[in-house]
Amino acid sequence: MVEEFDVLIVGAGISGVGGAFHLKTQRPNTKFIVIEALDSFGGTWWSHRYPGIRSDSDLHTFGYRFKPWTGPPIATADEILNYMSEVITENELGNHI
């Protein structure tokens, strides 16, 4: 049997996870899925794992409005992935990815 969805989000990077949060909270009856080509969520922060990788944007503006960033303004990939993991766990988004 083919499962049907109302919305398909392509990519589980920072934007895809943010979109999933907003669908779940603002459109709770919408059936959606996030598809990801990589083995995990995180997008660039998961796929580019070279030493010293960090954001080039201030995470206080790059982060989610619904979960303000509390770490250092310029964050490492691991800090960003941990932040995204918290968002996914706290909002039960994992079963949509």
C-alpha positions in Angstrom: 0.0 0.0 0.0 1.3 3.5 -0.9 1.3 6.0 1.9 0.0 9.4 0.9 1.1 12.8 2.3 -0.3 16.3 2.0 3.2 17.9 2.0 6.6 16.7 1.1 9.6 18.6 2.5 12.9 17.9 0.6 15.9 17.9 2.9 16.3 17.7 6.6 18.7 20.6 6.9 18.0 23.6 9.0 15.2 24.9 6.7 13.6 21.5 6.3 13.5 20.9 10.1 12.1 24.4 10.6 9.4 23.8 8.0 8.5 20.5 9.7 8.1 22.2 13.0 5.8 24.9 11.6 3.7 22.3 9.8 3.3 20.2 12.9 2.5 23.2 15.1 0.5 25.4 12.8 -1.2 22.7 10.6 -1.6 19.8 13.0 -3.9 17.9 10.7 -1.5 18.0 7.7 0.1 14.7 6.9 3.8 15.4 5.9 7.1 13.8 5.5 10.7 15.1 5.2 12.9 13.2 2.8 16.7 13.3 3.2 19.3 11.9 0.8 21.9 11.7 3.5 22.0 9.2 6.4 21.0 11.8 8.9 19.4 15.2 9.4 21.6 18.3 9.4 22.3 19.0 5.7 25.6 20.8 5.3 26.4 20.5 9.0 26.2 16.7 8.7 27.9 16.2 5.3 30.8 18.7 5.6 32.8 17.3 8.5 36.2 18.9 8.0 38.2 20.2 11.1 37.2 23.6 12.2 33.9 23.9 10.3 31.7 26.5 11.8 28.9 28.9 10.9 29.6 32.1 9.0 26.4 33.6 10.3 25.4 34.7 13.7 23.3 31.8 15.2 21.1 34.2 17.1 19.7 35.2 13.7 20.3 31.9 11.8 18.6 29.8 14.5 14.9 29.2 15.0 12.6 31.9 16.4 10.7 29.2 18.3 13.9 27.9 20.0 16.3 30.8 20.4 20.0 30.0 20.1 21.7 30.3 23.5 25.2 29.2 22.6 28.1 31.3 21.2 27.2 33.5 18.2 29.4 31.6 15.8 28.9 27.9 16.3 30.6 24.7 15.3 29.0 22.0 13.2 28.6 19.8 16.2 26.9 22.6 18.2 24.5 23.2 15.3 23.7 19.5 14.9 23.1 19.2 18.7 20.7 22.2 18.5 18.8 20.6 15.5 18.7 17.3 17.4 17.1 19.0 20.4 14.5 20.6 18.1 13.7 17.3 16.5 13.4 15.5 19.8 11.6 18.2 21.8 9.0 18.5 19.0 8.7 14.8 18.1 9.7 15.4 14.5 11.9 12.3 14.1 9.0 10.1 12.8 8.4 12.6 10.0 12.0 12.4 8.7 
